């Protein structure tokens, strides 16, 4: 099971706190059983929000595919455009 991210912790915790406060104010419960029920519902909502956030994508450890002819084929126009862009770097913005 992947470890939760910082975003999952923070959104889940904020959901628990704010939903517990909102439910306690909404239902105005004074009994211990009511408070326990509100806290249980708040925890369930926090867990639901934390798990709904996307987790980090796993980095693949396999080597990159070797270049193919389709990916390495460059036209003369592509090379000329790249050279023109390289020559413009560091130049004044008014020069062409």
N, C-alpha and C positions, 0 to 999 in steps of 0.2 A: 504494500500500500504506500503510495507516495506521501511525502511529508507535506503538510499544509503550508501554503505561502503566507507571507506577511499580510497580504490583502485579504486572504480568507480569514485569518485571525482577527484582523481589525473590523471587517464588515460583520463577521459573526458576533463579535463581542458587542459592537455598537447596537446590533439588532436585539441582542438579549437585554441590554440595559434599557433601551428606549421602549421596546415592546413590553417589558415588565412594568415600567413606570406608567405607560399608557393603559395597560390592562388594570393595574391597581387603581388608577384614577377613574377608569371607566366603570368598573364593577363596584368600587368602594367596599371591598371586602374587609372584614375585620377578624374573621376566624382564621385559625391556623391552617385549616384544611383548604380554605379559599386561597390563601397566600401560597400554599404549596402547589395548588393547581395552576395558579397564574405563573409561578416560577417554572413549572414543568412545561407549560405552553411556550413561555418565552425562550427556554432552552431549546425546545424543538424548532422554533422559528429561527433561532440563531444558527443551529446546525444545518437547517435547510438552506439558509442564505449562504453559509460558508461552503457548502457542497455544491451549490449552483454556480459558483464562480469557477471559471476554467482554471485548471491546474497548469503548472508549467509543462511545456512540451519537452519530451525527452530528447536529448541530443543523441543522434545515431553515431555509433562508434565505427561503422564500416567505412572503408576508404572510398574516396570519391571516384566516380566512374572516369575512365580515361577519356580524353577528348576525342570526339568523333569528327569526321570530315565536315559534317554539317555545322558543327559548332565552331570549328576553327577556320572555316572559309570566310575570308574577308574580301570585299571588293576593293578596287582601287579608290572608288569614291569614299568608302568608309575610312580608308587609310588617310586620304587627303583631308577629310573632315576632322579626324582625330589630330592630325598635324596642325591644322589651322587653330583648333581649340587649344592645343598645347602652347602654340606661339602666342596666343592672346592672354594666357594666364600671366598675371603680374604686370601687364601693360596698362596704360592709362585707359579709362573707360571711354574716352572720346576718340581714341584711335581705332581704326578698323583694319 
